[in-house]
């Protein structure tokens, strides 16, 4: 059974988890952010592309959220094309890591994907709690 791992680009341990998951050669990193840029250098397109090569795929052009940020609205750029591209990757035997920055957006992607591939297991990365420095 295929898995889709959901990882937000704002988590401080997220890049470590991505690295762990991509140790499995058949796992792909799918960037669903409309713009693959971040204040965190290691979440920028150029860094991710350098680190993961062909296993990093920018899919924001079809799966990105066109709705204005902060509105809680979701309008996926090209949902039919985007979901078909995810299905093709899953059919190719790949597990996927979806890199996102808006939870409502990635939930909508999962809802659409599970509509055509209900057997896929969705796993959300739960950010560990930062420990406070000892006083």
ZIDAMO-V401877 format. One line per field, one symbol per residue. phi: phi as a letter, one per 40 degrees, with the letter a starting at -180 (. if undefined). psi: psi as a letter, one per 30 degrees, with the letter a starting at -180 (. if undefined). burial: I if it has 16 or more other ideal C-beta (glycine too) atoms within 10 Angstrom, else O. Layout:
phi: ???
psi: ???
burial: ???
This chain:
phi: .cbbcbbccbccbccccddcccccdccbcbcccdbcbaccdcbcdccccccbfcccbcbccbbccccccgcgcbbcdaccccccccdcccccgccbbccabbccccccdcdccccbbccccbbcccccccccccc
psi: klkkkkkkfgkfgeeeeeeeegfjfgkkjjjgkekhklfjefgleeeeeeefbffkkjgffffljflkkgfglkjkeieeeeeeeeeeeefggklkjjklfjeeeeeeeeeeefffiffkkkjkkjklkkkkkk.
burial: OIIIIIIIIOIOOIIOIIOOIIOOOOIIIIIIIIOIOIOOOOIIIOIIIOOIOOIIIIIIOIIIIOIOOOOOOIOIIOIOOIIOIIOOIIOOOIIIIIIIIIOOIIOIIIOIIOOOOOOIOIOOIOOOOOOOOOO
